[in-house]
Amino acid sequence: MYSTPLNGMDHQQLLALCNAAGVSAVHADTLRAGLFRHYLKELDAIAELPLRLRRYLAEHCYMFEPLCTATREAADGTQKLLLSMADGREVETVLIPAAGRLTQCISTQVGCAVGCTFCLTATAGLTRNLTAAEMVAEVMAGQRLSTQKVSNLVLMGMGEPLHNYDAVAQFVRMASDPKGMAFSPNRITLSTSGLVPAMQRMIRDELPCNLAVSLNASNDQVRDTIMPINRKYPIAQLLQTVRDYIKVRGNKRVLIEYVLLAGINDSVEDAHRLTALLEGMGCTVNLLPFNAYPGLPFQRPSDETVSVFRTILVQANIIAVVRESKGREIAAACGQLKTEVTERRKSGL
Ligand code: SF4
């Protein structure tokens, strides 16, 4: 009887619901505001709904709420939540405060099939895609935990968003719906490992969000080894798609993410090759010094190496920012909290 999660419904679906319940379409707006603007948990809290619609919703729909199975808070205010979905599968979401904004990092899949060798999420492979309702529920869970309003969303948590295109596109449209969650498209960033066909679809669909590309190498030889997806969509093809995106989306600035791995991709030659690759694209580069984690065969570069790398980019007129993983002591990198909790459960602690 209880079949459809309300928090995964876009405006068209809410309209269809009102139609099926035999009430005016205006109540779709009331629902949107109550569910997605005010993040109300209970339908009873939405005062203006007619009784007929309430009854219909009670019979046919439910509000999906994940169970929070672990939380961590770091000294810098970063909060990490482990959320258990209806089938018991767990994903992470992270709230990252910074001056004047609160960014939430959203997971789009349980696990990931891409297999980047520096990523803990990759170690268990892909279990399943998340639904749009589950992604909306992540935002709701994050928002309920914080007194500050979540202002930015980054789809950079567990999973490759473009491997789950339909649900992610639905979520992005709902998140940017001005009468719903009302995030500015400029404050939603989708990060991909470089699925070229899905990026092209994203361009065609004019998905209302920014694009970030996880590049992490300056040549195919290295990228092939740390990001196997590169064997299918090598750097030249990937960056041509980024150029197409920039051309179609006008003055959109694409974010290039570059995890610095000691002795792998952090040399002076790498920095020069990267500047050549990005020449004239107007991209911003986020440099992310790797945080060593047991079981992963990589090390963090020295601060000097990071600084030299950045300087080479800046001297080539590329905006390059070093981003430290916020909340390092609470296992803030993707997949760490889930791995730690799973290990603890196994050992009965
Ligand atoms: S870095 Fe992202 S795309 Fe790569 S394996 Fe991890 S979650 Fe997947």
Residues whose N, C-alpha, C, O or C-beta is under 5 A from the ligand:
A	BS01	SF4	C112 V114 G115 C116 C119 T121 A122 G157 M158 G159 E160 S193
